[in-house]
């Protein structure tokens, strides 16, 4: 299992000299349950209906042994909730083990030792998988588990589908009003970069501001997003504007929050040698490790009598179709066949799976109605509905499909990069100011009372190279801080 670059840099906060410990790579990978996960409460001898509750939550997968053909992991910090917000809500906490076998067959074993708590129950429950057959390729984990210490009156089971994801960052096609935030921060625009954790990562003005667009607009929208090295955010906007610093900006240009045009839309398409130089738009983008730019366009482009670039294709700036829309949707069963539903956002995960959203909703013969704002997988399942993506913001109209225009996934499975370094630290008033440099896309500062830990986050995961941590002189003098990057 290749783990992402999570390089901790330890430093003693507020002493005359900065103390830095050797960098190291963690063997812990954070997982998030996806929409298909659910919890079942059953009575084997009575006539009451089986209770099935949707389940959300997280756990950590920690490598313990890697001896081919076996790989053994510990499951730690399991924290799941079933039936969120209902009278039947259950909290499931605990730990377990996961073993992956891969030689003449691919098999798995998963056990959990948990505590299940609700308004009536607080008891230990031990689970094991019903079958060793692997249904999804690792690093996805999919398993059906049954309680081995259940009774005839009450036995639990659960279906898990989890991916190595910390957060999902996205934008919506429509703005909305958040009911769990105070004014004016409760106004969420279609140009804001959001997190599934319920926070605004960057306001649209923070992304567009450095470009010097005139006249100043409150929100220009957000069509494509990629966070790359040193926290630089690449993006596109859905409108043509004029910048006093870089001149005309097309809606298909790839822009940077550092105030520059990274690549014109015509440059992205140049290797295809299109007959027209018209702007085809830019709906989604991903910068690959080898420097290749993958992207999707808003309108079809005719290249020759045998090649038309479709708005649902994933294209490469090297002049190839990385994946046609038919292949991206091959695992789905649209009721309307031979139709291009467009591609509003995509993210290629380290394991090769592609998460994406379609520009148009459609009916799937197996999954039912797919909304344009739903997050889908190239493996043929719905990762999250649009309602689940925005749920942490408690939108005023929860049933509305707000669309999904941009996508970035924070995961521990990124390729390793050199460790970051602290370049400045100072204390002013009641806060500790830290600045750093690193090849990671996003960063997080953690703190601990000693180098031995325990380490806890003291900032959110951010695409920034600095932070201010509130603390008094006494707290700072007795705390250690370390920086993580992904």
PyMOL commands that set and color helices and strands:
alter all, ss='L'
color gray80, all
select helices_A, chain A and resi 204-211+229-231+265-272+325-328+386-393+473-477
alter helices_A, ss='H'
color red, helices_A
select strands_A, chain A and resi 9-12+28-33+38-42+51-67+70-82+90-102+106-117+122-129+141-147+155-163+167-171+176-177+187-188+193-195+199-202+213-214+224-227+233-236+241-243+247-249+254-256+261-263+284-287+293-296+301-302+308-309+314-316+320-323+345-348+354-357+362-364+368-370+375-377+382-384+406-410+421-428+431-437+443-448+456-457+466-470+480-485
alter strands_A, ss='S'
color yellow, strands_A
deselect
rebuild
show_as cartoon
